[in-house]
């Protein structure tokens, strides 16, 4: 991780919200951020704030935190596989090596995202839940619920963990009905109570529970295409492979995994006894339940709450880690009773897969080591437009399509230009024209500027430069490959401030 973060942790839009929340928390201003009150849950920003106490700044502490999380996730994956496979060192080493060499795991751990913490808490919570289904110990159930609660406080997507846990207790537990109901109540109350207090606080302070509106915006073909392409890339299908081939391949893998997990579970529970079969594990079936729950949560979120959530490597990473651990445990259990040549073939295949991962990750690591990631990239830090903004007097009014990036790069408070469309609901902004006029008046009256950064290409919901130039009376002060700085016609003193 030190090689991946030598230029600092990678930073994105969400990263800046996390860091801003942590900074505000240290300054006694609460959890407010660029994204609004309550847009993200509090646990990850809290850890960033704590790390900022012990290091020079929050980002330095965050880099150390992510390095530790990467190490713990690798080691914990090996430990879980060791315990769940009947103390098999081979299983433990396989799990740790695959996670270590995974480009997806390097991707999420080298960015200032909440995913590494969420992965750790989710895997740990599901592991304890698996143990509870074998031991029925209340302290194990309480531990699983607490870890699940922390997962939800890290990412709202953790509600999938709560649902998966409740389903597992109801349908997998061999207890009596009353004991099942009691277990579900304990698990659900403990895991949901902290986030309930959090959203209640948000509602009282901001009038919204998670800073997202409720509206119907059904997922379209792009979501399916992105999800299938992401899953296919995990198995190294070339990016230019026909979508139909990717889809068939992904569906085949999913069907084989589902059939294998259900077959193993039915076989092992036919004559259930953990003493006779110490390698018996609920992990594969729990991982399968979690995967369905997580996919359903993504579908509901994208359909009713946030249409801007991409089905990419980052968002689907919990399916990779938890699905891999469950699938590996399932395969090792099945080949244990298979002919030796089956086991040899599997280990040869897995060795080839690990080698592919290693080569891909090495190339990826060398790129981010040399260039950095996101807003922390070297070339972005050296942009001419950024240097010009830094030279402006404090208090200069600035609007931009990248206020979060410019805040990180210049330390200045920047305002976002008006949105044409809400990215979370896909609904047109009815007040766009009025907001655009108000922005122009403020720029004109206060000798402000408008900065368009060319590397901000993903904000499709903002007006482009052509539209801004057509609708506003602006003069170009600077234009280059990195961006454009505009001033209002009536800003006579701006030239000497920028030069």
Secondary structure in CASP SS format (residue, H / E / C, confidence):
PFRMAT SS
TARGET T0000
AUTHOR 0000-0000-0000
METHOD secondary structure of the structure
MODEL  1
X C 1.00
X C 1.00
X C 1.00
X C 1.00
X C 1.00
X C 1.00
X C 1.00
X C 1.00
X C 1.00
X E 1.00
X E 1.00
X C 1.00
X H 1.00
X H 1.00
X H 1.00
X H 1.00
X H 1.00
X H 1.00
X H 1.00
X H 1.00
X H 1.00
X H 1.00
X H 1.00
X H 1.00
X H 1.00
X H 1.00
X C 1.00
X C 1.00
X C 1.00
X C 1.00
X C 1.00
X C 1.00
X C 1.00
X C 1.00
X C 1.00
X C 1.00
X C 1.00
X C 1.00
X C 1.00
X C 1.00
X C 1.00
X C 1.00
X H 1.00
X H 1.00
X H 1.00
X H 1.00
X H 1.00
X H 1.00
X H 1.00
X H 1.00
X H 1.00
X H 1.00
X H 1.00
X H 1.00
X C 1.00
X C 1.00
X C 1.00
X H 1.00
X H 1.00
X H 1.00
X H 1.00
X H 1.00
X H 1.00
X H 1.00
X H 1.00
X H 1.00
X H 1.00
X H 1.00
X H 1.00
X H 1.00
X H 1.00
X H 1.00
X H 1.00
X H 1.00
X H 1.00
X H 1.00
X H 1.00
X H 1.00
X H 1.00
X H 1.00
X H 1.00
X H 1.00
X H 1.00
X H 1.00
X C 1.00
X C 1.00
X C 1.00
X C 1.00
X H 1.00
X H 1.00
X H 1.00
X H 1.00
X H 1.00
X H 1.00
X H 1.00
X H 1.00
X H 1.00
X H 1.00
X H 1.00
X H 1.00
X H 1.00
X C 1.00
X H 1.00
X H 1.00
X H 1.00
X H 1.00
X H 1.00
X H 1.00
X H 1.00
X C 1.00
X E 1.00
X C 1.00
X C 1.00
X C 1.00
X H 1.00
X H 1.00
X H 1.00
X H 1.00
X H 1.00
X H 1.00
X H 1.00
X H 1.00
X H 1.00
X H 1.00
X H 1.00
X H 1.00
X H 1.00
X H 1.00
X H 1.00
X H 1.00
X H 1.00
X H 1.00
X H 1.00
X H 1.00
X H 1.00
X C 1.00
X C 1.00
X H 1.00
X H 1.00
X H 1.00
X H 1.00
X H 1.00
X H 1.00
X H 1.00
X H 1.00
X H 1.00
X H 1.00
X H 1.00
X H 1.00
X H 1.00
X H 1.00
X H 1.00
X H 1.00
X H 1.00
X C 1.00
X H 1.00
X H 1.00
X H 1.00
X H 1.00
X H 1.00
X H 1.00
X H 1.00
X H 1.00
X H 1.00
X H 1.00
X H 1.00
X H 1.00
X H 1.00
X H 1.00
X H 1.00
X H 1.00
X H 1.00
X C 1.00
X C 1.00
X C 1.00
X C 1.00
X H 1.00
X H 1.00
X H 1.00
X H 1.00
X H 1.00
X H 1.00
X H 1.00
X H 1.00
X H 1.00
X H 1.00
X H 1.00
X H 1.00
X H 1.00
X H 1.00
X H 1.00
X H 1.00
X H 1.00
X H 1.00
X H 1.00
X H 1.00
X H 1.00
X H 1.00
X H 1.00
X H 1.00
X H 1.00
X H 1.00
X H 1.00
X H 1.00
X H 1.00
X H 1.00
X C 1.00
X C 1.00
X C 1.00
X C 1.00
X C 1.00
X C 1.00
X C 1.00
X C 1.00
X C 1.00
X C 1.00
X C 1.00
X C 1.00
X C 1.00
X C 1.00
X H 1.00
X H 1.00
X H 1.00
X H 1.00
X H 1.00
X H 1.00
X H 1.00
X H 1.00
X H 1.00
X H 1.00
X H 1.00
X H 1.00
X H 1.00
X H 1.00
X C 1.00
X C 1.00
X C 1.00
X C 1.00
X C 1.00
X C 1.00
X C 1.00
X C 1.00
X H 1.00
X H 1.00
X H 1.00
X H 1.00
X H 1.00
X H 1.00
X H 1.00
X H 1.00
X H 1.00
X H 1.00
X H 1.00
X H 1.00
X H 1.00
X H 1.00
X H 1.00
X H 1.00
X H 1.00
X H 1.00
X H 1.00
X H 1.00
X H 1.00
X H 1.00
X H 1.00
X H 1.00
X H 1.00
X H 1.00
X H 1.00
X H 1.00
X C 1.00
X C 1.00
X C 1.00
X C 1.00
X C 1.00
X C 1.00
X C 1.00
X C 1.00
X C 1.00
X C 1.00
X C 1.00
X C 1.00
X H 1.00
X H 1.00
X H 1.00
X H 1.00
X H 1.00
X H 1.00
X H 1.00
X H 1.00
X H 1.00
X H 1.00
X H 1.00
X H 1.00
X H 1.00
X H 1.00
X H 1.00
X H 1.00
X H 1.00
X H 1.00
X H 1.00
X H 1.00
X H 1.00
X H 1.00
X H 1.00
X C 1.00
X C 1.00
X C 1.00
X C 1.00
X C 1.00
X C 1.00
X C 1.00
X C 1.00
X C 1.00
X C 1.00
X C 1.00
X H 1.00
X H 1.00
X H 1.00
X H 1.00
X H 1.00
X H 1.00
X H 1.00
X H 1.00
X H 1.00
X H 1.00
X H 1.00
X H 1.00
X H 1.00
X H 1.00
X H 1.00
X H 1.00
X H 1.00
X H 1.00
X H 1.00
X C 1.00
X C 1.00
X C 1.00
X C 1.00
X H 1.00
X H 1.00
X H 1.00
X H 1.00
X H 1.00
X H 1.00
X H 1.00
X H 1.00
X H 1.00
X H 1.00
X H 1.00
X H 1.00
X H 1.00
X H 1.00
X H 1.00
X H 1.00
X H 1.00
X H 1.00
X H 1.00
X H 1.00
X H 1.00
X H 1.00
X H 1.00
X H 1.00
X H 1.00
X H 1.00
X H 1.00
X H 1.00
X H 1.00
X H 1.00
X H 1.00
X H 1.00
X C 1.00
X C 1.00
X E 1.00
X C 1.00
X C 1.00
X C 1.00
X H 1.00
X H 1.00
X H 1.00
X H 1.00
X C 1.00
X C 1.00
X H 1.00
X H 1.00
X H 1.00
X H 1.00
X H 1.00
X H 1.00
X H 1.00
X C 1.00
X C 1.00
X C 1.00
X C 1.00
X C 1.00
X C 1.00
X C 1.00
X E 1.00
X E 1.00
X E 1.00
X C 1.00
X C 1.00
X H 1.00
X H 1.00
X H 1.00
X H 1.00
X H 1.00
X H 1.00
X H 1.00
X H 1.00
X C 1.00
X C 1.00
X C 1.00
X C 1.00
X E 1.00
X E 1.00
X C 1.00
X C 1.00
X E 1.00
X C 1.00
X E 1.00
X C 1.00
X C 1.00
X C 1.00
X C 1.00
X C 1.00
X C 1.00
X E 1.00
X C 1.00
X C 1.00
X C 1.00
X H 1.00
X H 1.00
X H 1.00
X H 1.00
X H 1.00
X H 1.00
X H 1.00
X H 1.00
X H 1.00
X H 1.00
X H 1.00
X H 1.00
X H 1.00
X H 1.00
X C 1.00
X C 1.00
X C 1.00
X E 1.00
X E 1.00
X E 1.00
X E 1.00
X E 1.00
X C 1.00
X C 1.00
X C 1.00
X C 1.00
X C 1.00
X C 1.00
X C 1.00
X C 1.00
X E 1.00
X C 1.00
X C 1.00
X H 1.00
X H 1.00
X H 1.00
X H 1.00
X H 1.00
X H 1.00
X H 1.00
X C 1.00
X C 1.00
X E 1.00
X E 1.00
X E 1.00
X E 1.00
X E 1.00
X E 1.00
X C 1.00
X C 1.00
X C 1.00
X E 1.00
X E 1.00
X E 1.00
X E 1.00
X E 1.00
X E 1.00
X C 1.00
X C 1.00
X C 1.00
X C 1.00
X C 1.00
X H 1.00
X H 1.00
X H 1.00
X H 1.00
X H 1.00
X C 1.00
END
